[in-house]
């Protein structure tokens, strides 16, 4: 495991125990030695699940399994996650390993196989034998407990340098409900759904269609707005389980935008955004956390695409790593995004200092004014493209030589 990211939070949040959820982690020896690499979460009968998955055309066997499980309508009972091996591009053997692992969990949990969700993260193209996973299950089941959140988050890490956890509460149907979430992600991060693994749990009682709609919307506002390196994983999975144990009255809402769901949506967004930003703060080799705000675009979707063009540009990211306020590279990234932009109305600010306006260098700009900002850990870039009212915010990080070091040695 690499040295802890300099952008990591000073302390990890303590997630409260949640009625209807138990978690555990164990060292199964799948790829790593001396660290946990297998996580199990059990949810009581009567829960519902929602999920959003990668759009990659080379999706992993566990992603395909989860899609079928979610589509079956079966009440979820467990999620099993391994690190070290993505079980992606593994053909028939990958599908068989997934089925064997799910069935082994189902036997112990006393539920059908489609009630078991699976996720894998790690090296692509290596067969994942089910034997070490199945062998570890007795110990894993025995170790489950309601407060095992941090251990579960640590077990799903690959090149991550710290576990990612978040929690929030909301008022819903006359009760206070809790949302807890864990995630992993550091490299191979680009928004095309979720770009990592994230597992969220709530004790709220909610119908599955509403839960699915709210999760998809929240993912779009959080995980789909981050990028580390522009690469979308084969394994991206976000799952949300609702146990119903809080005892809130069932919402009568016809849609996720109903006022009675507003506070729950706020809490869900709080958790997904917190986890998404932690992924960026743990970007492989990252030294600087970058916020890109785009305004004046034709639409919000266009603003997002422009923001991603900036956030994914190796030239922009390396300039930031070198603490160089090279705003010409931002101009380049706006131009290549393929969205409408008025060159002669374009304005750019870095750290609140306007560096360009009306399509040219701001006559009042002096590079020494922005130099202190470029030396900090938090970099803010604001761009107005001058054609409409669309806005978006993208979060990314710089690109350092450590990224090359980590990925050159990844399979070693």
BATOR-100865 format. One record per residue (C-alpha): x, y, z; residue in one letter. Coordinates in Angstrom, 2 decimals. Last residue first. Layout:
// BATOR-100865
       c1       c2       c3  code
        X        Y        Z     a
...
END
This chain:
// BATOR-100865
       c1       c2       c3  code
     4.12    -6.53    -9.75     x
     0.68    -6.04   -11.29     x
     0.40    -2.33   -10.38     x
     4.06    -1.45   -10.86     x
     3.70     0.84   -13.88     x
     0.41     2.05   -12.42     x
     1.83     3.29    -9.14     x
     4.98     4.79   -10.65     x
     3.08     6.57   -13.41     x
     0.65     8.12   -10.95     x
     3.63     9.06    -8.75     x
     4.93    11.17   -11.64     x
     2.10    13.59   -10.95     x
    -1.30    14.34   -12.46     x
    -3.41    16.87   -10.57     x
    -6.83    16.19    -9.14     x
   -10.48    16.24   -10.21     x
   -13.87    17.61    -9.19     x
   -16.36    18.88   -11.75     x
   -18.98    21.59   -11.19     x
   -21.65    22.39   -13.75     x
   -23.55    25.36   -15.18     x
   -25.73    26.07   -18.21     x
   -27.04    29.63   -18.61     x
   -26.01    30.45   -22.17     x
   -23.23    31.33   -24.62     x
   -20.41    33.01   -22.70     x
   -17.97    30.21   -21.94     x
   -17.53    31.14   -18.28     x
   -14.67    29.26   -16.62     x
   -13.79    28.95   -12.95     x
   -10.75    27.03   -11.68     x
   -10.16    26.43    -7.98     x
    -7.09    24.60    -6.66     x
    -6.90    23.17    -3.14     x
    -3.48    21.87    -1.96     x
    -1.75    25.23    -2.22     x
     1.17    26.31    -4.40     x
    -1.12    27.35    -7.24     x
    -2.93    29.76    -4.90     x
     0.33    31.51    -4.00     x
     1.14    31.97    -7.72     x
    -2.20    33.63    -8.58     x
    -1.20    37.25    -7.96     x
     2.38    36.64    -9.12     x
     0.98    35.89   -12.58     x
    -0.24    39.46   -12.99     x
    -3.66    40.01   -14.53     x
    -4.93    43.58   -15.04     x
    -4.97    43.35   -18.85     x
    -7.01    40.10   -18.63     x
    -5.53    37.84   -21.31     x
    -7.86    37.46   -24.27     x
   -11.31    36.27   -25.30     x
   -13.34    38.88   -23.46     x
   -11.69    37.88   -20.19     x
    -8.59    36.03   -19.04     x
    -6.67    35.65   -15.76     x
    -9.39    36.60   -13.30     x
    -8.12    35.84    -9.80     x
   -10.61    33.88    -7.68     x
    -8.21    30.98    -7.30     x
    -7.92    30.73   -11.05     x
   -10.38    32.73   -13.14     x
   -11.24    32.29   -16.81     x
   -13.41    34.33   -19.18     x
   -14.65    33.50   -22.68     x
   -16.59    36.20   -24.52     x
   -14.41    36.32   -27.64     x
   -14.09    32.56   -27.90     x
   -17.82    32.07   -27.56     x
   -18.30    28.45   -26.57     x
   -20.58    25.75   -27.96     x
   -19.54    22.22   -27.02     x
   -17.01    19.95   -28.71     x
   -14.78    19.79   -25.64     x
   -11.66    20.62   -27.69     x
   -12.02    24.39   -27.33     x
   -12.59    24.31   -23.59     x
    -9.48    22.14   -23.17     x
    -7.33    24.56   -25.22     x
    -8.50    27.56   -23.20     x
    -7.62    25.63   -20.03     x
    -4.18    24.97   -21.49     x
    -3.76    28.69   -22.11     x
    -4.39    29.19   -18.40     x
    -0.88    28.03   -17.57     x
    -0.95    28.90   -13.87     x
     2.05    26.64   -13.19     x
     2.14    24.84    -9.85     x
     3.92    21.91   -11.54     x
     1.11    19.54   -10.55     x
    -1.35    22.14   -11.86     x
     0.49    22.21   -15.17     x
     0.40    18.41   -15.16     x
    -3.39    18.41   -14.79     x
    -3.99    21.00   -17.48     x
    -1.75    19.19   -19.95     x
    -3.15    15.77   -19.06     x
    -6.65    17.13   -19.81     x
    -9.29    15.14   -17.92     x
   -10.48    17.96   -15.67     x
   -10.63    20.50   -18.51     x
   -12.53    18.21   -20.88     x
   -14.63    17.13   -17.89     x
   -15.65    20.72   -17.23     x
   -16.59    21.20   -20.87     x
   -18.70    18.05   -20.78     x
   -20.36    19.19   -17.57     x
   -21.17    22.60   -19.01     x
   -22.74    20.93   -22.04     x
   -24.95    18.83   -19.76     x
   -25.94    21.93   -17.79     x
   -26.98    23.58   -21.03     x
   -25.69    26.08   -23.61     x
   -22.78    27.01   -21.33     x
   -22.36    30.26   -19.39     x
   -20.87    28.57   -16.34     x
   -18.18    26.00   -15.63     x
   -16.73    25.33   -12.19     x
   -13.61    23.16   -11.95     x
   -12.58    22.12    -8.43     x
    -9.09    20.65    -8.12     x
    -7.56    18.68    -5.24     x
    -3.76    18.80    -5.34     x
    -1.00    16.27    -4.57     x
    -2.46    13.23    -6.31     x
    -0.27    10.15    -6.82     x
    -3.27     7.93    -7.49     x
    -6.37     9.93    -6.69     x
    -7.14     9.67    -2.98     x
    -8.65    13.16    -2.77     x
   -10.65    12.27    -5.90     x
   -12.12     9.19    -4.18     x
   -12.83    11.28    -1.08     x
   -14.79    13.69    -3.28     x
   -17.04    10.88    -4.48     x
   -17.61     9.60    -0.93     x
   -18.66    13.02     0.33     x
   -20.84    13.55    -2.75     x
   -22.63    10.23    -2.26     x
   -23.21    10.86     1.45     x
   -24.45    14.45     1.15     x
   -26.56    13.57    -1.88     x
   -28.30    10.87     0.17     x
   -28.83    13.32     3.02     x
   -30.38    15.92     0.71     x
   -32.54    13.30    -0.99     x
   -33.78    12.20     2.44     x
   -34.57    15.81     3.31     x
   -36.50    16.37     0.10     x
   -38.54    13.17     0.24     x
   -41.72    14.81     1.59     x
   -41.35    17.53    -1.04     x
   -41.82    15.04    -3.93     x
   -38.91    15.04    -6.42     x
   -38.46    11.26    -6.18     x
   -41.86    10.61    -7.69     x
   -45.40     9.57    -6.82     x
   -44.88    10.26    -3.15     x
   -46.96     8.44    -0.58     x
   -43.95     7.87     1.59     x
   -44.16     4.83     3.88     x
   -44.35     5.87     7.51     x
   -40.98     5.68     9.21     x
   -40.20     2.58    11.24     x
   -36.43     2.97    11.13     x
   -36.05    -0.73    10.27     x
   -36.93    -0.36     6.59     x
   -33.68    -2.10     5.58     x
   -32.82     0.09     2.59     x
   -29.85    -1.11     0.55     x
   -28.02     1.15    -1.91     x
   -25.57    -0.26    -4.43     x
   -23.04     1.61    -6.57     x
   -20.93    -0.48    -8.95     x
   -18.10     0.26   -11.34     x
   -16.35    -2.99   -12.30     x
   -15.09    -2.55   -15.86     x
   -13.57     0.78   -14.83     x
   -13.80     4.08   -16.71     x
   -10.50     5.81   -17.51     x
   -10.23     9.61   -17.62     x
    -7.46     9.84   -15.03     x
    -8.89    11.20   -11.81     x
   -12.43    12.22   -12.67     x
   -15.46    13.26   -10.67     x
   -18.89    14.57   -11.68     x
   -20.56    11.22   -12.41     x
   -19.85    10.14    -8.83     x
   -21.76    13.13    -7.45     x
   -24.73    14.67    -9.23     x
   -25.37    11.69   -11.50     x
   -25.01     9.32    -8.58     x
   -27.70    11.28    -6.71     x
   -30.16    11.02    -9.61     x
   -29.58     7.27    -9.99     x
   -29.94     6.77    -6.23     x
   -33.18     8.76    -6.04     x
   -34.76     6.84    -8.92     x
   -33.73     3.46    -7.54     x
   -35.01     4.24    -4.04     x
   -38.30     5.48    -5.49     x
   -38.73     2.30    -7.53     x
   -37.75     0.13    -4.53     x
   -40.33     1.48    -2.10     x
   -38.81     3.20     0.94     x
   -38.51     2.28     4.61     x
   -35.43     4.03     5.97     x
   -32.67     2.11     7.78     x
   -30.18     3.19     5.14     x
   -27.19     1.51     3.54     x
   -24.73     2.57     0.87     x
   -22.08     0.55    -0.93     x
   -19.69     2.26    -3.32     x
   -17.31     0.75    -5.85     x
   -15.53     2.88    -8.44     x
   -16.26     4.94   -11.55     x
   -19.90     5.55   -10.74     x
   -21.89     6.08   -13.90     x
   -19.55     6.99   -16.75     x
   -17.46     9.47   -14.78     x
   -13.76     8.69   -14.92     x
   -11.63     6.92   -12.31     x
    -9.21     4.15   -13.25     x
    -7.26     5.13   -10.13     x
    -8.13     5.81    -6.50     x
   -11.46     4.22    -5.68     x
   -13.19     2.52    -2.79     x
   -16.45     3.38    -1.10     x
   -18.36     3.15     2.16     x
   -21.77     4.58     2.98     x
   -24.12     5.11     5.90     x
   -27.58     6.70     5.75     x
   -29.66     7.20     8.88     x
   -33.36     7.85     9.38     x
   -34.99    10.18    11.90     x
   -38.71     9.44    12.02     x
   -41.99    11.15    11.14     x
   -42.12     9.95     7.56     x
   -38.58    10.99     6.76     x
   -36.21    13.27     8.65     x
   -32.62    12.84     7.56     x
   -29.29    11.59     8.87     x
   -25.82    11.47     7.35     x
   -22.80     9.17     7.14     x
   -19.59     8.88     5.13     x
   -16.69     6.42     4.79     x
   -13.66     6.07     2.54     x
   -10.71     3.97     3.67     x
    -7.21     5.42     3.12     x
    -4.35     4.95     0.65     x
    -6.42     3.40    -2.12     x
    -4.37     1.28    -4.53     x
    -6.71    -1.66    -3.84     x
    -9.20    -1.03    -1.01     x
   -12.24    -3.29    -0.48     x
   -11.10    -4.66     2.89     x
   -10.50    -1.21     4.39     x
   -14.11    -0.13     3.90     x
   -15.38    -3.31     5.58     x
   -13.03    -2.80     8.53     x
   -14.27     0.78     8.85     x
   -17.95    -0.20     8.82     x
   -17.92    -3.13    11.24     x
   -20.36    -1.55    13.70     x
   -23.33    -3.91    13.35     x
   -21.30    -7.11    13.61     x
   -20.27    -9.92    11.26     x
   -17.37   -12.09    12.47     x
   -19.11   -15.48    12.32     x
   -20.20   -14.89     8.75     x
   -16.63   -14.09     7.70     x
   -15.14   -17.07     9.51     x
   -17.57   -19.42     7.78     x
   -17.09   -17.60     4.46     x
   -13.31   -17.89     4.17     x
   -13.31   -21.26     2.41     x
   -15.85   -20.00    -0.14     x
   -13.61   -17.06    -1.02     x
   -10.43   -19.13    -1.17     x
   -12.20   -21.66    -3.44     x
   -13.93   -19.23    -5.82     x
   -10.93   -18.89    -8.12     x
   -10.72   -15.48    -9.78     x
    -9.25   -15.75   -13.27     x
    -6.93   -12.83   -14.12     x
    -8.05   -10.53   -16.93     x
    -8.41    -7.30   -14.95     x
    -6.47    -6.73   -11.71     x
    -8.39    -5.32    -8.77     x
   -12.01    -4.91    -7.76     x
   -14.84    -7.39    -7.30     x
   -18.52    -6.94    -6.49     x
   -21.27    -9.39    -5.57     x
   -24.93    -9.21    -4.60     x
   -26.77   -12.10    -2.93     x
   -30.58   -12.27    -3.05     x
   -30.30   -13.86    -6.52     x
   -28.72   -16.90    -4.89     x
   -31.82   -17.67    -2.88     x
   -31.72   -17.20     0.90     x
   -30.65   -19.12     3.98     x
   -27.66   -16.90     4.72     x
   -25.21   -19.80     4.76     x
   -26.58   -21.36     1.60     x
   -26.85   -17.96    -0.08     x
   -23.20   -17.15     0.60     x
   -22.11   -20.39    -1.10     x
   -24.51   -19.72    -3.97     x
   -23.06   -16.27    -4.53     x
   -19.48   -17.55    -4.53     x
   -20.28   -20.38    -6.94     x
   -22.19   -18.05    -9.27     x
   -19.33   -15.55    -9.40     x
   -16.74   -18.26   -10.00     x
   -18.84   -19.69   -12.81     x
   -19.26   -16.31   -14.48     x
   -15.51   -15.67   -14.28     x
   -14.69   -19.11   -15.64     x
   -17.01   -18.51   -18.57     x
   -15.08   -15.44   -19.67     x
   -12.49   -13.79   -17.43     x
   -12.63   -10.30   -18.89     x
   -13.34    -8.98   -15.40     x
   -13.01   -10.93   -12.15     x
   -11.64    -7.67   -10.67     x
    -8.94    -9.34    -8.57     x
    -7.17    -7.75    -5.60     x
   -10.28    -6.81    -3.65     x
   -13.32    -8.94    -2.85     x
   -16.90    -7.88    -2.16     x
   -19.85    -9.91    -0.88     x
   -23.24    -8.18    -0.56     x
   -26.04    -9.94     1.32     x
   -29.78   -10.36     1.89     x
   -31.50    -8.56    -0.97     x
   -35.26    -9.01    -1.54     x
   -35.77   -10.62    -4.95     x
   -37.03    -8.29    -7.68     x
   -35.16   -10.31   -10.31     x
   -33.85    -7.19   -12.04     x
   -31.55    -6.37    -9.15     x
   -30.13    -9.89    -9.15     x
   -29.67    -9.82   -12.93     x
   -27.80    -6.51   -12.83     x
   -25.78    -7.75    -9.88     x
   -24.59   -10.85   -11.78     x
   -23.55    -8.75   -14.79     x
   -21.56    -6.47   -12.51     x
   -20.02    -9.50   -10.79     x
   -18.88   -10.91   -14.19     x
   -17.08    -7.68   -15.08     x
   -18.22    -5.14   -17.66     x
   -16.40    -5.04   -21.00     x
   -18.93    -2.79   -22.75     x
   -18.43    -0.27   -19.94     x
   -21.67     1.44   -18.87     x
   -20.78     0.81   -15.24     x
   -23.53     0.10   -12.74     x
   -26.27     1.78   -10.74     x
   -28.11    -0.11    -8.02     x
   -31.15    -0.12    -5.79     x
   -32.01    -2.67    -3.12     x
   -34.95    -3.47    -0.83     x
   -34.87    -4.93     2.67     x
   -37.50    -7.36     4.03     x
   -35.07    -9.97     5.36     x
   -32.18    -8.53     7.30     x
   -29.09    -7.20     5.57     x
   -25.70    -8.92     5.61     x
   -22.49    -7.18     4.55     x
   -19.43    -9.23     3.68     x
   -15.94    -8.00     2.86     x
   -12.93    -9.90     1.48     x
    -9.40    -8.54     1.07     x
    -8.01    -8.04     4.56     x
    -4.30    -7.42     4.82     x
    -1.10    -9.37     5.48     x
    -0.96   -10.91     2.04     x
    -2.72    -9.59    -1.04     x
    -4.04   -11.56    -3.98     x
    -7.03   -13.66    -2.91     x
    -5.45   -14.49     0.44     x
    -8.79   -14.59     2.28     x
    -8.01   -11.97     4.93     x
   -11.34   -11.13     6.54     x
   -13.91    -8.35     6.75     x
   -17.26    -8.14     8.52     x
   -20.59    -6.32     8.34     x
   -24.05    -6.46     9.91     x
   -27.10    -4.45     8.80     x
   -30.72    -4.65    10.02     x
   -30.53    -1.84    12.56     x
   -27.61     0.42    11.75     x
   -24.51     0.87    13.89     x
   -23.18     4.39    13.68     x
   -20.42     5.42    11.29     x
   -17.41     7.03    12.92     x
   -15.92     9.57    10.53     x
   -12.25     9.18     9.60     x
    -9.81    11.86    10.71     x
    -7.42    14.35     9.11     x
    -9.01    13.84     5.71     x
    -6.69    12.62     2.94     x
    -5.23    15.20     0.54     x
    -1.64    14.32     1.42     x
    -2.49    10.77     0.30     x
    -1.32     8.04     2.65     x
     1.86     6.34     1.44     x
     1.30     3.43    -0.92     x
     0.00     0.00     0.00     x
END
